[in-house]
Amino acid sequence: MEYVSAGDSFKSKSEFLESYVDEMVGVINLKDRVFDIATDLSLKKVFFDKIHLANLHPKIEVLLILSSKSAMGEEKHAQFMKTIVESFNGEMNLFREENALSQFIQLMCGFEKIVVSGVRGSVVGAFLGAILATDHRITTDNTVFSFPHIRYQMPPQGALAFFLPKYVGIMKAKKILLSGDSLSATQALELGLVDEIVTDESFEQGCIKAAKKISRVPSSVVSMTKHLMQCDLKGLATYFEMEAKLAVKHKIKLPPNESLE
C-alpha cells in the first residue's frame, strides 16, 4: 500500500487512539478498545495503517506503541471471552482475534525501524507475547502480567509459547505457562521480558525519553542489524497455524464465577 502524505496523515486523535510525532519518535497511544481490534475491521485498519505510515514517515526513526492501564487487562479479556461464548459467531471472533494478533506480530518482526512498546497496569499473556516481538519493552512498576488461558482451558495466545522459550529457556517458559502464576514488573525485568521500568506517573514521558535515546542509532545500522536478526518468519507462520487450530478445536470454558446463568 502506498501513502502519499505520510507526514500529514500520521497525526490524529480519537477515542480509540492518539498518534503524533515527537522529534524522531512516532507515538501511537492506544487508549481503549484494544480487544475490539479483533472484531471491528475499521479499528484494525486504523491501527495497522498508522504502523505502515510510521514505517514510511521520513522523520520517524523509532515507533513507540503505548497502551492505557486497562486496555490489555484481565477485566477486558474476561468481557471478550464471555462475549465469544455468548455470541452466535463466537468461533469466528476468536479466529479474528488470533488473526489480528498474528498479523501484528509478523508486522513487528518485519518492521524496518525500531519499535518500542510501553504497557502498564493489568496485561494478559497474549499481549505479553505481542510485545516480545518488539525491540524494546517498557512497563510501569505496578504492572502485572497474567496468564488467564489456563482458566479458560485454552492454549496461550499471541505467540507466547513461541517467543517465551527464546527469552527465558524452555523449562522456565513451561513453568510460567503451566503454573498460571502472574508476573510482576520486577520479575519480568529480571527474566529479560521487559527492558525498563518507569513510574506510572511518568509513563508516557518516560517511554518517549527512552525511545528518543534509541533513535540516536543510525537508521542504516538499525536496518542491517534487524535484517540479520530477523525472527524466523516461516517458523512463526507455522506456529500461528497450529495455535489457531488448537484455539478453535478446544471449546472455551468460562470459570465458575464468569459462567452464564
C-alpha positions, -999 to +999 in steps of 0.1 A: +000+000+000+013+034-009+008+065+011+011+099-005+014+123+025+026+101+054+038+132+073+004+149+073-018+118+079+001+102+108-011+127+134-046+120+146-067+118+178-098+098+186-114+078+214-096+047+201-060+061+197-039+092+195-008+094+172+018+121+169+055+127+162+078+139+190+112+148+173+122+114+158+097+093+177+063+083+162+039+077+190+007+055+188-012+056+221-039+030+223-065+044+246-091+017+247-110-010+227-078-030+220-098-063+221-123-048+196-095-047+170-102-084+166-139-079+156-140-044+143-122-042+110-124-004+109-104-002+141-079-028+129-074-008+097-068+024+116-042+008+138-024-011+111-025+019+088-007+040+115+020+014+117+026+014+080+026+052+079+052+053+107+074+030+086+072+054+056+074+087+076+107+105+068+111+119+103+103+088+124+132+067+134+115+049+163+079+038+166+065+039+201+033+020+208+017+027+242-014+014+259-037+026+287-039+009+321-070-012+314-068-017+276-050-050+277-060-063+312-079-092+327-112-074+330-114-065+293-102-100+285-129-116+306-156-095+288-142-105+255-141-142+263-177-141+277-188-124+245-173-152+225-192-178+244-225-159+242-221-149+206-236-169+177-204-163+157-181-167+187-157-191+170-153-166+141-145-138+166-119-160+183-104-167+149-103-130+141-085-123+174-059-149+166-056-134+131-052-098+143-025-108+168-006-129+143-007-101+117+005-076+143+034-098+155+045-107+120+044-070+111+066-062+141+091-089+132+095-075+097+094-038+107+124-019+093+126+006+122+130+002+159+097-005+178+094+003+215+063-009+233+050+005+266+024-013+287+010-008+321-015-020+347-030-054+340-016-071+309-028-106+298-004-131+284-015-127+247-002-091+248+030-101+265+036-124+236+028-095+212+053-071+228+080-097+228+080-093+191+091-056+195+126-044+200+124-026+234+098-030+261+089-006+289+065-011+318+054+006+350+063-006+385+027-016+392+022-037+360+012-073+364+013-099+336-013-126+339-020-159+321-058-165+321-056-190+293-055-217+319-088-207+335-105-208+301-088-241+292-072-225+261-037-226+246-016-195+252-022-168+226-001-141+209+028-165+200+036-166+237+048-202+236+069-193+205+087-163+220+089-171+257+114-200+254+137-178+233+139-153+262+139-175+293+146-210+281+121-239+277+120-250+313+112-216+327+087-210+299+069-242+307+067-232+344+053-198+335+027-211+310+015-241+330+015-226+366-009-197+358+010-175+383+012-139+374+045-120+369+052-086+384+071-059+366+102-067+386+100-104+378+096-096+341+126-073+342+147-100+359+137-125+333+145-101+305+109-099+292+110-061+297+139-037+294+129-008+316+105+001+344+092+036+349+067+051+373+031+052+364+030+089+368+058+094+342+048+065+319+043+083+286+071+108+290+094+080+303+087+059+273+093+088+249+126+096+266+138+060+262+126+060+226+145+092+218+177+077+233+173+047+210+166+069+180+202+081+180+213+049+165+219+054+127+190+041+106+213+022+084+227+003+114+192-004+126+181-017+092+211-040+088+210-053+123+173-060+123+176-077+089+204-100+103+184-108+135+150-111+119+130-137+136+121-170+119+090-158+099+084-192+083+086-208+117+063-182+131+037-187+104+037-224+110+033-218+147+003-195+142-014-222+120-010-246+149-021-221+175-053-212+155-062-249+151-058-256+188-078-225+198-108-234+176-106-271+183-110-267+221-143-253+234-138-223+257-149-230+293-157-200+314-145-200+350-173-207+376-176-170+386-180-160+349-203-188+338-235-179+320-267-181+342 
